[in-house]
């Protein structure tokens, strides 16, 4: 695999880390964070727009309080920014950049058949972040669905710009290439083992393109968080907003990446008919507007090469004719439906890109340092993190017990993603409340979830992006192709 030397997008938290580092006193910090949950700052309120008072209180009591600062999710809780690659530039300037401009982008959900007379006023006001006005408009439109994604009539995202462009030169590109190659090889080897257990042999990984999320710190340290195979990115080509000044800059990068990806797909699959498979709810309920736009972007890109794309859900895989070449989008392998993919792959009736065993392994493996809480200490660990201190002395004692345990495990990060098999829970090490939230989420799965602690190598002093609310957690998303 090779890195595409064009650029990509930065996925950033929408809230800085300043409030988590306001004091080194753990007792005082827990008190201040408790008050902040009661009276959230404006940046936190914006991250959950649109929300009524009841939902906001619920989010502030739970994991929602931490997501806008400790995760790099898409949507209102995050920002995305462009970055560039110049292979002729030997060295990279990793000095701190400040986020200096932000816009709002309102994307109509696929199930809402709006005309432009409704769409454009919402886009105009949200572009300027006139949230009160947008809220009034959304209330007039109404429409809320009981689905996992796409409940509201618009999906809201927040493009931004730094005060100085981030351009990666040859030095950083080599480090990223090397780090991604090592992780990909590990994933391939583990996927081969799983496939061999399943069918007695293994097939080629059939990886044609993927996107790597990479932490690049101000000292030049490179750590791969995840290989996304494929996840979304080209959906940005399908967004139309007459008011955005930032979107065209990002689309210029994404449009070039799309052409490279489509050329690689055409050259390697070598068929005028290609099937594409997505999750059932994407097609049946139109739940994921970004995935729908990703499909549309791929469809348009491949059609320029004379290739027709036929779209199926996972439950429709048996309808795909034998011998067909199939691109897998973001399939959920935790559901029982995915067995049909493995069976048709192992029987060699269909050729999947990528190999589904490889794709599933990508979802389970990280390049971050990961520490598993030993099963024999599982109950002890939960007993500590579920503790509710009655006074300041109790806060310190619980923290001291937890810190001793974490140091014993080798946990050396302030920001942690706890992988419990079903979701990633963001944790700030010195916040006892965030650990209690982890216990609550584990309780949803009868307390049986294995706990893996993924260590985020980020501190305020080594992050390249900053803002009025402090340094921003962020990753760089690079495109790789065969």
C-alpha positions as CSV (number, residue, x, y, z in Angstrom):
1,X,0.0,0.0,0.0
2,X,1.2,3.5,-0.7
3,X,0.1,6.8,0.8
4,X,-1.6,9.2,-1.7
5,X,0.6,12.3,-1.6
6,X,-2.2,14.9,-1.9
7,X,-3.5,15.6,1.5
8,X,-6.5,14.8,3.6
9,X,-8.6,16.0,6.5
10,X,-7.9,16.6,10.2
11,X,-10.5,15.1,12.5
12,X,-10.5,17.3,15.6
13,X,-12.4,17.5,18.9
14,X,-14.6,20.6,18.9
15,X,-13.7,21.5,22.5
16,X,-10.2,22.1,23.8
17,X,-8.6,20.4,26.9
18,X,-8.2,23.6,29.0
19,X,-10.9,22.6,31.5
20,X,-9.3,19.2,32.2
21,X,-5.9,20.8,33.0
22,X,-7.2,23.8,35.0
23,X,-5.5,22.4,38.1
24,X,-3.1,19.6,39.1
25,X,-5.1,19.0,42.4
26,X,-7.2,15.9,41.7
27,X,-9.7,16.8,44.4
28,X,-10.2,20.3,43.1
29,X,-10.4,19.1,39.5
30,X,-13.2,16.7,40.3
31,X,-15.1,19.4,42.1
32,X,-14.6,21.8,39.2
33,X,-15.7,19.2,36.6
34,X,-18.8,18.5,38.7
35,X,-19.7,22.2,38.6
36,X,-19.0,22.3,34.8
37,X,-21.4,19.4,34.2
38,X,-24.1,21.4,36.0
39,X,-23.3,24.6,34.1
40,X,-21.6,23.7,30.8
41,X,-19.5,26.2,28.9
42,X,-20.8,27.4,25.6
43,X,-18.5,25.2,23.6
44,X,-20.0,22.1,25.2
45,X,-23.6,23.3,24.6
46,X,-22.8,23.9,21.0
47,X,-21.3,20.4,20.6
48,X,-24.8,18.9,21.3
49,X,-26.9,21.3,19.3
50,X,-29.8,21.0,18.7
51,X,-30.8,19.7,22.2
52,X,-33.5,20.5,24.7
53,X,-32.7,21.0,28.4
54,X,-33.6,17.5,29.3
55,X,-31.2,15.9,26.7
56,X,-28.4,18.3,27.6
57,X,-28.6,17.4,31.3
58,X,-28.6,13.7,30.3
59,X,-25.5,14.2,28.1
60,X,-23.7,16.1,30.8
61,X,-24.3,13.4,33.4
62,X,-23.0,10.7,31.1
63,X,-20.3,10.0,28.5
64,X,-21.5,13.0,26.4
65,X,-19.6,15.4,28.7
66,X,-16.3,13.9,27.6
67,X,-16.8,13.2,23.9
68,X,-16.4,16.8,22.5
69,X,-13.0,17.1,24.1
70,X,-11.6,13.5,24.2
71,X,-12.9,12.1,20.9
72,X,-12.5,13.1,17.3
73,X,-16.0,12.2,16.1
74,X,-17.8,13.5,13.1
75,X,-20.7,15.9,13.6
76,X,-21.3,18.7,16.0
77,X,-18.9,17.2,18.6
78,X,-16.0,17.6,16.2
79,X,-14.4,19.8,13.6
80,X,-12.6,18.9,10.4
81,X,-9.8,20.8,8.7
82,X,-7.8,20.3,5.5
83,X,-4.1,19.3,5.5
84,X,-1.7,19.1,2.6
85,X,1.2,16.9,1.4
86,X,4.2,18.2,-0.5
87,X,6.6,15.4,-1.4
88,X,9.1,17.9,-2.7
89,X,9.3,19.5,0.8
90,X,12.0,17.7,2.9
91,X,10.9,18.8,6.4
92,X,7.6,19.5,8.1
93,X,6.8,22.6,10.2
94,X,5.1,21.1,13.3
95,X,4.6,24.4,15.1
96,X,1.3,25.1,16.9
97,X,-1.6,26.3,14.8
98,X,-4.7,28.0,16.1
99,X,-8.1,27.3,14.8
100,X,-9.1,30.7,13.5
101,X,-12.3,30.1,11.5
102,X,-15.3,27.8,11.7
103,X,-18.4,27.3,9.7
104,X,-21.5,25.2,10.0
105,X,-22.6,22.8,7.3
106,X,-26.2,21.5,7.3
107,X,-26.7,18.4,5.3
108,X,-30.4,17.4,4.6
109,X,-31.0,13.8,5.6
110,X,-31.9,11.5,2.8
111,X,-35.4,10.7,4.1
112,X,-36.3,14.4,4.1
113,X,-37.5,15.4,0.6
114,X,-36.9,19.1,1.1
115,X,-36.9,21.7,-1.6
116,X,-34.3,24.5,-1.7
117,X,-36.7,27.0,-0.2
118,X,-36.4,25.0,3.1
119,X,-32.7,23.9,2.8
120,X,-31.0,27.2,1.9
121,X,-32.3,29.3,4.8
122,X,-31.2,26.6,7.3
123,X,-27.8,26.3,5.6
124,X,-27.3,30.1,5.5
125,X,-28.0,30.6,9.2
126,X,-26.1,27.5,10.3
127,X,-23.1,28.5,8.2
128,X,-22.9,31.7,10.3
129,X,-23.6,29.7,13.5
130,X,-26.8,31.6,14.2
131,X,-27.9,28.6,16.4
132,X,-30.9,30.3,18.0
133,X,-32.4,31.0,14.5
134,X,-31.5,27.5,13.3
135,X,-33.2,26.0,16.3
136,X,-36.4,28.0,15.5
137,X,-36.3,26.7,11.9
138,X,-35.8,23.1,12.9
139,X,-38.7,23.3,15.3
140,X,-40.9,24.5,12.6
141,X,-39.7,21.7,10.3
142,X,-40.2,19.0,13.0
143,X,-39.5,15.4,12.0
144,X,-37.8,13.1,14.4
145,X,-37.3,9.4,13.8
146,X,-36.7,6.4,16.2
147,X,-33.5,5.2,14.5
148,X,-29.8,5.0,15.4
149,X,-28.7,7.7,13.0
150,X,-30.5,10.4,11.1
151,X,-33.1,11.3,13.7
152,X,-33.2,15.0,12.9
153,X,-33.9,16.5,9.5
154,X,-30.3,17.8,9.0
155,X,-26.9,16.3,9.8
156,X,-24.7,19.1,11.1
157,X,-20.9,19.2,10.7
158,X,-18.3,21.9,11.4
159,X,-15.5,22.6,8.9
160,X,-12.7,24.8,10.2
161,X,-9.4,26.3,9.2
162,X,-6.1,26.9,11.1
163,X,-4.3,30.2,11.0
164,X,-1.5,28.6,9.0
165,X,-1.8,25.6,6.6
166,X,-0.4,22.2,7.8
167,X,1.8,20.8,5.0
168,X,3.6,17.5,5.5
169,X,6.9,16.9,3.9
170,X,8.9,13.8,3.1
171,X,10.1,13.3,6.7
172,X,6.7,12.8,8.2
173,X,5.3,11.0,5.1
174,X,8.0,8.3,5.5
175,X,7.2,7.9,9.2
176,X,3.5,7.6,8.5
177,X,4.1,5.1,5.6
178,X,6.3,3.0,7.8
179,X,4.0,3.0,10.8
180,X,0.9,2.1,8.7
181,X,2.8,-0.7,6.9
182,X,3.7,-2.3,10.2
183,X,0.1,-2.2,11.5
184,X,-1.3,-3.5,8.1
185,X,1.1,-6.4,8.2
186,X,0.0,-7.3,11.8
187,X,-3.7,-7.1,10.7
188,X,-3.1,-9.3,7.7
189,X,-1.3,-12.0,9.8
190,X,-4.1,-12.0,12.4
191,X,-6.8,-12.1,9.7
192,X,-5.1,-15.0,8.0
193,X,-5.1,-16.9,11.3
194,X,-8.8,-16.3,11.8
195,X,-9.7,-17.3,8.3
196,X,-7.7,-20.4,8.5
197,X,-9.6,-21.4,11.7
198,X,-12.9,-20.7,9.9
199,X,-12.3,-22.5,6.6
200,X,-9.0,-24.3,6.8
201,X,-7.2,-21.9,4.5
202,X,-6.9,-18.2,3.9
203,X,-7.3,-16.0,0.8
204,X,-5.6,-12.7,-0.3
205,X,-6.5,-9.6,1.7
206,X,-7.8,-7.9,-1.5
207,X,-7.1,-4.5,0.1
208,X,-7.4,-1.8,-2.6
209,X,-7.8,1.3,-0.4
210,X,-8.1,2.3,3.2
211,X,-7.8,5.4,5.4
212,X,-5.4,5.6,8.4
213,X,-6.1,7.8,11.4
214,X,-2.8,9.0,12.7
215,X,-1.7,11.0,15.7
216,X,1.2,13.3,14.7
217,X,2.6,15.2,17.6
218,X,4.6,18.4,17.7
219,X,7.8,16.5,18.4
220,X,7.3,14.4,15.2
221,X,6.0,11.3,17.0
222,X,3.7,9.2,14.7
223,X,1.2,6.7,16.2
224,X,-1.5,5.0,14.1
225,X,-4.8,5.0,15.9
226,X,-6.8,2.9,13.4
227,X,-6.9,1.6,9.9
228,X,-10.4,2.4,8.5
229,X,-11.3,0.0,5.8
230,X,-12.8,1.9,4.2
231,X,-15.0,4.3,6.4
232,X,-16.3,7.5,4.7
233,X,-14.4,10.4,3.3
234,X,-15.4,10.9,-0.3
235,X,-18.9,11.9,0.9
236,X,-17.7,15.4,1.2
237,X,-17.8,15.6,-2.7
238,X,-21.6,15.3,-2.5
239,X,-22.2,18.2,-0.1
240,X,-23.6,21.3,-1.7
241,X,-23.6,24.5,0.2
242,X,-23.6,27.9,-1.5
243,X,-22.5,29.6,1.7
244,X,-19.4,27.7,2.7
245,X,-15.9,29.1,2.1
246,X,-14.1,26.2,3.7
247,X,-15.8,23.3,2.1
248,X,-14.4,24.0,-1.5
249,X,-10.9,23.8,0.0
250,X,-11.6,20.4,1.4
251,X,-13.5,19.2,-1.6
252,X,-10.5,20.0,-3.8
253,X,-8.4,17.5,-1.8
254,X,-11.2,14.9,-1.6
255,X,-12.0,15.2,-5.3
256,X,-8.4,14.4,-6.2
257,X,-8.3,11.5,-3.7
258,X,-11.6,10.1,-5.2
259,X,-10.1,10.0,-8.7
260,X,-7.0,8.1,-7.4
261,X,-9.2,5.6,-5.5
262,X,-11.6,5.0,-8.4
263,X,-8.7,4.4,-10.8
264,X,-7.2,1.8,-8.4
265,X,-10.6,0.1,-8.1
266,X,-11.0,0.0,-11.9
267,X,-7.5,-1.2,-12.6
268,X,-7.5,-4.0,-10.0
269,X,-11.1,-5.2,-10.2
270,X,-11.2,-5.1,-14.0
271,X,-15.0,-5.5,-14.4
272,X,-17.7,-3.3,-15.9
273,X,-20.2,-4.5,-13.2
274,X,-19.2,-4.1,-9.5
275,X,-21.5,-4.7,-6.5
276,X,-21.2,-2.7,-3.3
277,X,-22.5,-3.9,0.1
278,X,-23.5,-1.7,3.0
279,X,-25.5,-2.2,6.2
280,X,-29.2,-2.9,6.0
281,X,-30.3,0.1,7.8
282,X,-28.5,2.4,5.4
283,X,-30.7,1.3,2.5
284,X,-33.9,0.4,4.4
285,X,-34.1,3.4,6.8
286,X,-31.7,5.8,5.1
287,X,-30.1,6.1,8.5
288,X,-26.5,7.1,7.6
289,X,-26.4,10.1,5.2
290,X,-22.6,10.0,5.1
291,X,-22.6,6.4,4.0
292,X,-25.3,7.2,1.4
293,X,-23.2,10.1,0.1
294,X,-20.1,7.9,0.1
295,X,-21.9,5.4,-2.2
296,X,-23.1,8.2,-4.5
297,X,-19.6,9.6,-4.7
298,X,-18.1,6.1,-5.6
299,X,-20.9,5.5,-8.1
300,X,-20.2,8.8,-9.9
301,X,-16.5,8.3,-9.8
302,X,-16.6,4.7,-11.2
303,X,-19.2,5.7,-13.9
304,X,-16.6,8.1,-15.4
305,X,-14.6,5.0,-16.1
306,X,-17.5,3.1,-17.6
307,X,-18.2,1.0,-14.5
308,X,-21.7,0.4,-13.2
309,X,-22.1,0.1,-9.4
310,X,-25.0,-2.2,-8.1
311,X,-25.9,-1.6,-4.5
312,X,-26.9,-4.3,-2.0
313,X,-27.5,-4.5,1.8
314,X,-25.9,-7.3,3.8
315,X,-29.2,-9.3,3.9
316,X,-29.3,-9.1,0.1
317,X,-25.9,-10.8,-0.5
318,X,-27.5,-14.0,-1.7
319,X,-29.0,-12.0,-4.6
320,X,-25.5,-11.1,-5.9
321,X,-24.7,-13.4,-8.9
322,X,-21.9,-15.9,-8.5
323,X,-18.6,-14.6,-9.8
324,X,-19.4,-11.0,-9.0
325,X,-16.7,-8.6,-7.7
326,X,-18.0,-6.9,-4.5
327,X,-16.8,-3.8,-2.6
328,X,-17.5,-3.9,1.2
329,X,-18.4,-0.6,2.8
330,X,-18.8,-0.2,6.6
331,X,-20.3,-3.6,7.5
332,X,-21.2,-4.4,11.1
333,X,-19.6,-7.7,12.0
334,X,-21.1,-7.9,15.5
335,X,-24.5,-8.8,14.0
336,X,-25.3,-12.4,13.0
337,X,-26.0,-11.3,9.4
338,X,-22.4,-11.1,8.6
339,X,-22.0,-14.9,8.5
340,X,-23.4,-14.9,5.0
341,X,-20.5,-12.7,3.9
342,X,-17.9,-15.1,5.3
343,X,-19.7,-18.1,3.8
344,X,-19.9,-16.7,0.3
345,X,-16.3,-15.5,0.6
346,X,-15.0,-18.9,1.7
347,X,-16.9,-20.8,-1.0
348,X,-15.3,-18.4,-3.5
349,X,-18.7,-17.6,-5.0
350,X,-17.9,-13.9,-4.7
351,X,-14.7,-11.9,-4.6
352,X,-14.8,-9.3,-1.8
353,X,-12.7,-6.2,-1.6
354,X,-11.3,-6.2,1.0
355,X,-11.3,-9.8,2.3
356,X,-14.0,-9.7,5.0
357,X,-11.7,-11.4,7.6
358,X,-9.3,-8.6,7.0
359,X,-12.0,-5.9,7.3
360,X,-13.3,-7.3,10.5
361,X,-9.8,-7.5,12.0
362,X,-9.3,-3.8,11.1
363,X,-12.2,-2.9,13.3
364,X,-10.7,-4.8,16.2
365,X,-7.0,-3.8,16.1
366,X,-5.4,-0.4,17.0
367,X,-1.9,0.9,16.6
368,X,-2.2,2.6,20.0
369,X,-0.7,1.0,23.1
370,X,-3.5,-1.2,24.5
371,X,-3.6,-2.7,28.0
372,X,-6.1,-5.4,28.9
373,X,-7.4,-5.4,32.5
374,X,-6.5,-9.0,33.7
375,X,-9.6,-11.1,34.2
376,X,-8.6,-12.0,37.7
377,X,-8.6,-8.3,38.6
378,X,-11.8,-7.4,36.7
379,X,-14.0,-7.2,39.8
380,X,-11.4,-5.3,41.8
381,X,-11.1,-2.8,39.0
382,X,-14.8,-2.3,38.8
383,X,-15.2,-2.0,42.6
384,X,-12.7,0.9,42.5
385,X,-14.1,2.8,39.5
386,X,-17.7,2.5,40.7
387,X,-17.0,4.0,44.1
388,X,-18.8,7.2,44.9
389,X,-16.8,9.4,47.3
390,X,-18.7,11.1,50.1
391,X,-16.1,13.9,50.7
392,X,-12.7,15.3,49.6
393,X,-10.7,12.7,51.6
394,X,-12.7,9.9,49.9
395,X,-11.9,11.4,46.5
396,X,-8.2,11.4,47.2
397,X,-8.3,7.8,48.6
398,X,-10.2,6.4,45.7
399,X,-8.0,8.2,43.2
400,X,-4.9,6.9,45.0
401,X,-6.1,3.3,44.8
402,X,-7.0,3.7,41.1
403,X,-3.7,5.4,40.3
404,X,-1.8,2.6,41.9
405,X,-3.7,0.1,39.9
406,X,-3.2,2.0,36.6
407,X,0.5,2.5,37.2
408,X,0.8,-1.2,37.9
409,X,-0.8,-2.0,34.5
410,X,1.6,0.4,32.8
411,X,-1.0,3.1,31.9
412,X,0.9,6.3,31.2
413,X,-1.6,8.5,29.4
414,X,-4.1,11.1,30.6
415,X,-6.6,10.3,27.8
416,X,-7.9,6.8,27.5
417,X,-10.3,5.0,25.2
418,X,-11.8,2.0,27.0
419,X,-12.7,-0.7,24.5
420,X,-15.4,-2.9,26.0
421,X,-16.1,-4.8,22.8
422,X,-19.2,-2.8,21.8
423,X,-18.1,0.8,22.0
424,X,-15.2,3.0,22.9
425,X,-15.6,5.0,26.1
426,X,-13.5,8.2,26.4
427,X,-11.9,8.7,29.9
428,X,-9.9,11.5,31.4
429,X,-7.5,9.7,33.9
430,X,-8.0,12.1,36.8
431,X,-11.8,12.4,36.5
432,X,-13.4,9.8,38.8
433,X,-16.7,10.5,37.2
434,X,-15.5,9.4,33.8
435,X,-14.4,6.1,35.3
436,X,-17.8,5.6,36.9
437,X,-19.4,6.2,33.5
438,X,-17.2,3.3,32.2
439,X,-18.6,1.1,34.9
440,X,-22.1,2.2,33.9
441,X,-21.6,1.3,30.3
442,X,-20.1,-2.1,31.1
443,X,-23.2,-2.7,33.2
444,X,-25.2,-2.5,30.0
445,X,-23.6,-5.7,28.9
446,X,-24.1,-7.5,32.3
447,X,-20.7,-6.5,33.5
448,X,-19.0,-9.2,31.5
449,X,-17.2,-7.0,28.9
450,X,-13.5,-7.4,28.7
451,X,-11.8,-4.1,29.3
452,X,-9.0,-2.9,27.0
453,X,-7.5,0.5,27.7
454,X,-6.2,2.3,24.6
455,X,-3.7,4.9,25.5
456,X,-3.9,8.2,23.6
457,X,-0.4,9.7,23.3
458,X,-1.7,13.3,23.6
459,X,-1.0,16.1,26.1
460,X,-1.7,19.8,25.8
461,X,2.0,20.5,25.2
462,X,2.4,18.1,22.3
463,X,-0.7,18.9,20.2
464,X,-0.3,20.9,17.0
465,X,-3.9,22.4,17.0
466,X,-5.1,24.8,19.7
467,X,-8.1,27.1,20.2
468,X,-9.7,29.5,22.6
469,X,-10.8,26.5,24.8
470,X,-7.3,25.1,24.8
471,X,-5.3,22.5,22.8
472,X,-7.5,20.3,20.6
473,X,-7.2,16.5,20.4
474,X,-6.9,15.6,16.7
475,X,-5.9,12.9,14.2
476,X,-4.8,13.1,10.6
477,X,-6.7,10.9,8.1
478,X,-4.5,9.7,5.3
479,X,-5.6,7.8,2.2
480,X,-3.7,4.7,1.1
481,X,-4.2,2.8,-2.1
482,X,-2.7,-0.4,-3.6
